[in-house]
Amino acid sequence: MSAIRWILALALVLMAACGAPRPVPHAPAPKLESASLEQLVTTFNRNAAAVRTMQLKLELTARAGKKKYVRISAFLLTQKPSSIRITGKFPLLGTIFDMASDGSVFELNIPTQGQFLEGRNDVIPAVTPNPLEKLRPQVVLNALLINPIPDQDHVALDPSADPAEYQVLVLSPGTDGIDHIVRRITFSRYDLLPHAQVLYDGDGVHSTVATYSNFSLVDGLPLPMEMTIDRPVDGYALRLQVVKNGTLLNHPFVQADPFQLQPPAGSKVVKLSANLGAQPAADSTAAR
């Protein structure tokens, strides 16, 4: 009798074991990497300085206020120290805008409207019908991870940063003897790459908030294949996604000088100002 009870008890134990949920193995948490402030800055500057020219083929999405625009194909060219060109295209329409800048002034050709705009990067109207009219090419150039931290600027780690991040504060010495923050670069401690950056305008009001993701090695340099550029006060945002094999670094351009635009024949040339908005040029129509 005792043998039967023992067998029954063993059977109940086996049945319970078969029906019990088995523990699910969990992947170990990613290891946090460590780096000193000097190491972060040195690596960031080395990678940024290595890019002399850049050519990107993109998918570009824009948002102005609550309105989100359809995705378009775009081409972005840069050349040190401060030249940039962005061209947007849409099927059936062809080129819908072409914008270039040498650092101080910019030109914007809008073929669909027959307009050629000229203005300064540092002159932005406070109020416009469309927030995208405040977009300046230098905002995009400054947000790219190709701009080293100047030697004369001071750097410090933010002690209040999340434990999974390093936040490097970049401070520019002021003439009043007080340092002013110009950049905040956030490095992830999972890969020690810059995944976010805030660039502060000199007016203390406007700023650019940029994020970087999906890094890929291009010629040995880690570059983000996805990027967002948000101008909260100006009310617009851009999303840039690099297409597969759409990056060329330090290659010669097809055009001799791709950063100088000329008004197409018959287009209306418009000078932009901060207070008065768009003003026709004295000779407002390009020669045919």
C-alpha positions in Angstrom: 0.0 0.0 0.0 2.8 2.4 0.9 4.4 1.7 -2.6 1.2 2.7 -4.3 0.9 5.9 -2.4 4.5 6.7 -3.2 3.9 6.1 -6.9 0.8 8.3 -6.8 2.6 11.1 -5.0 5.5 11.0 -7.6 2.9 11.1 -10.4 1.3 14.2 -8.9 4.7 15.9 -8.6 5.6 15.2 -12.2 2.2 16.4 -13.5 2.6 19.7 -11.5 6.1 20.2 -12.9 4.9 19.7 -16.5 2.1 22.2 -16.1 4.1 24.9 -14.3 5.4 27.8 -16.4 9.1 27.7 -17.1 11.1 30.8 -16.4 11.9 32.9 -19.5 15.5 33.8 -19.8 16.2 37.5 -20.0 19.0 39.1 -22.0 21.5 40.8 -19.8 21.1 44.6 -19.6 23.5 46.4 -22.0 26.7 47.5 -20.3 27.2 51.2 -19.7 30.5 52.4 -21.2 32.7 55.0 -19.4 34.7 57.9 -20.8 36.3 61.0 -19.5 35.3 64.5 -20.6 38.6 64.8 -22.5 37.9 61.5 -24.3 34.4 62.5 -25.4 35.5 65.9 -26.7 38.6 64.5 -28.5 36.7 61.8 -30.3 33.8 64.1 -31.2 36.2 66.7 -32.6 38.3 64.1 -34.5 35.2 62.7 -36.2 33.8 66.1 -37.0 37.0 67.4 -38.4 37.5 64.4 -40.6 34.5 65.5 -42.8 35.6 68.1 -45.3 32.8 67.7 -47.8 29.7 65.6 -47.6 27.1 64.5 -50.1 23.8 63.0 -48.8 20.8 61.5 -50.6 17.9 61.9 -48.3 14.2 61.4 -47.7 13.1 64.7 -46.2 9.9 65.3 -44.1 8.9 68.7 -42.8 6.4 69.9 -40.2 5.3 73.5 -39.8 3.1 74.1 -36.8 0.5 71.2 -36.9 0.9 70.7 -40.6 3.0 67.8 -41.8 4.2 67.9 -45.4 4.6 64.9 -47.7 8.0 63.2 -47.8 10.2 64.3 -50.6 13.6 63.3 -52.1 16.4 65.6 -51.2 20.1 66.1 -51.8 22.4 67.8 -49.3 25.9 69.0 -50.0 28.3 70.6 -47.5 31.8 71.9 -47.7 34.0 73.3 -44.9 34.0 75.9 -43.6 30.4 77.0 -44.0 28.9 76.1 -47.4 25.7 74.1 -47.7 23.2 73.3 -50.5 19.8 71.5 -50.1 17.7 70.5 -53.1 14.2 69.0 -52.8 12.5 67.1 -55.6 9.1 65.5 -56.0 7.8 63.1 -58.6 6.2 64.7 -61.7 7.1 68.2 -60.3 10.8 67.9 -60.4 12.8 70.4 -58.3 10.5 72.2 -55.9 13.2 74.1 -54.0 16.9 74.7 -54.2 18.7 76.4 -51.4 22.4 77.3 -50.9 24.5 79.3 -48.6 28.1 80.3 -48.1 27.6 81.0 -44.4 26.4 84.6 -44.3 23.9 84.9 -47.2 21.7 82.4 -48.8 19.7 82.0 -52.0 16.5 80.0 -52.4 15.1 79.1 -55.8 11.4 78.1 -55.9 10.7 77.0 -59.6 7.1 76.2 -59.0 6.4 79.8 -57.9 8.9 81.5 -60.3 10.7 83.1 -57.4 14.3 83.5 -56.4 14.8 84.6 -52.8 17.9 86.2 -51.4 18.6 86.9 -47.7 20.9 86.7 -44.7 21.1 83.7 -42.4 21.1 85.9 -39.4 18.0 87.9 -40.5 14.9 85.9 -39.7 11.4 87.5 -39.6 9.5 87.2 -36.3 6.2 86.5 -37.9 5.5 84.7 -41.2 2.4 83.1 -42.8 4.3 79.7 -42.9 6.9 78.8 -40.2 9.0 77.2 -42.9 9.7 80.7 -44.3 12.0 81.1 -41.2 14.1 78.1 -42.3 17.7 79.1 -43.0 20.2 76.6 -44.5 22.8 77.5 -41.8 20.4 76.0 -39.1 20.8 72.6 -40.9 24.5 72.9 -41.3 25.1 73.8 -37.7 23.0 70.8 -36.6 25.1 68.3 -38.6 27.7 66.3 -36.6 30.6 67.8 -38.6 31.3 70.9 -36.5 34.1 70.5 -34.0 34.0 72.3 -30.6 36.2 75.4 -31.0 39.4 75.4 -29.0 38.6 78.6 -27.3 35.3 77.3 -25.9 35.1 75.8 -22.5 33.5 72.4 -21.8 32.1 70.7 -18.7 30.0 67.6 -17.8 26.5 68.2 -16.5 26.4 66.5 -13.1 22.6 66.2 -13.2 22.6 64.1 -16.4 20.8 60.8 -16.6 23.1 57.9 -15.4 22.9 56.4 -18.9 24.1 59.6 -20.6 27.0 62.0 -20.6 25.9 65.6 -21.3 28.7 67.9 -22.4 28.1 71.6 -22.0 29.9 73.9 -24.4 30.5 77.4 -23.1 31.7 80.4 -25.0 33.7 83.0 -23.1 31.8 86.3 -23.1 33.2 89.8 -23.3 31.6 90.4 -19.9 33.8 87.7 -18.3 30.8 85.3 -18.1 30.6 82.1 -20.1 27.5 81.6 -22.2 26.2 78.1 -23.1 26.2 77.6 -26.9 25.7 73.8 -27.1 24.6 70.8 -25.1 25.8 67.5 -26.6 24.3 64.3 -25.2 26.3 61.1 -25.5 24.7 57.7 -24.9 26.8 55.6 -22.5 25.7 52.5 -24.4 27.9 53.4 -27.4 29.5 56.8 -26.5 28.0 58.4 -29.6 26.3 61.8 -29.7 22.5 61.0 -29.9 21.2 64.6 -29.2 22.4 68.1 -29.4 20.9 71.5 -28.4 22.4 74.6 -30.1 21.5 77.9 -28.5 21.2 81.1 -30.6 23.0 84.1 -29.2 19.7 85.9 -28.4 18.9 83.5 -25.5 15.5 82.7 -27.0 15.9 80.5 -30.1 17.5 77.1 -30.2 17.9 74.1 -32.4 17.1 70.7 -30.9 18.6 67.8 -32.9 18.5 64.1 -32.5 20.7 61.4 -34.2 20.0 57.7 -34.5 20.7 54.6 -36.6 24.5 55.2 -36.8 26.5 53.5 -39.5 30.2 53.5 -40.3 31.1 55.4 -43.4 34.7 55.4 -44.3 35.4 54.5 -40.7 33.4 57.4 -39.3 30.1 56.8 -37.3 27.4 58.9 -39.0 23.7 59.0 -38.2 21.4 57.7 -40.9 18.4 59.4 -39.3 18.3 62.9 -37.9 15.7 65.4 -36.7 16.1 69.1 -36.5 13.5 71.0 -34.4 13.2 74.8 -34.0 10.6 75.0 -31.2 10.3 78.8 -31.2 10.2 79.1 -35.0 7.6 76.4 -35.1 9.0 74.0 -37.7 10.9 70.7 -37.7 12.7 68.5 -40.2 13.4 64.8 -40.4 16.3 63.6 -42.5 16.7 60.0 -43.4 19.7 59.0 -45.5 18.9 56.4 -48.2 20.9 53.2 -48.5 24.4 53.9 -50.0 23.5 57.6 -50.0 26.6 59.0 -48.4 29.8 60.3 -49.9 32.5 61.9 -47.8 35.4 64.0 -49.0 34.7 63.4 -52.7 34.9 66.1 -55.4 31.6 67.6 -56.5 30.3 67.2 -60.1 29.8 71.0 -60.4 32.8 73.3 -60.1 31.0 75.5 -57.5 27.7 73.9 -56.4 27.1 76.5 -53.7 26.4 79.5 -55.9 22.9 79.7 -57.3 21.8 82.0 -60.2 18.3 83.2 -60.8 16.7 81.2 -63.6 15.7 83.3 -66.6 12.3 85.0 -66.0 12.2 84.4 -62.3 11.2 87.1 -59.8 14.2 88.1 -57.6 13.1 88.9 -54.0 15.2 90.3 -51.2 14.2 89.1 -47.7 14.3 91.4 -44.6 13.5 90.8 -41.0 10.9 93.6 -40.5 9.3 94.1 -43.9 9.3 90.5 -45.1 9.8 89.9 -48.8 10.9 92.9 -50.8 11.3 92.8 -54.7 14.8 93.6 -55.8 15.4 96.8 -57.8 15.8 94.6 -60.9 13.1 92.2 -59.9 13.1 89.9 -63.0 16.1 87.9 -64.0 17.2 88.4 -67.6 15.8 86.0 -70.2 
